[in-house]
Amino acid sequence: MSSETLERIARNKNVARAAARQLSMEQLNKLAEVIGEVIEQKQDEDKKRQEEEALKERKLAEIREAINDAGLSLDDLVSEQPKRRRGRPPKNASKT
């Protein structure tokens, strides 16, 4: 079953019912178990990602506070921003 088919089933209840009619009760129960496990795993991953983002924000806030307490600014930490070149140089630039 392709991901497009799964997306169609997930978006439309009637399509899901039609697909379910082709399966036995045993297969439907197994599918429900598998989907439940996948949902649980996805929720755990989302929770972990949110916790990591929250930790990163806390650390960032601590660093900003330490910089401010020291009387520094971000400009003091970075002496000069690197200059970025955009695009390709002109074709005749090296010949002149």
Residue pairs with C-beta under 8 A, 6 or more apart in sequence:
8 15
9 15
9 16
9 19
10 16
20 28
23 31
67 73
67 74
67 77
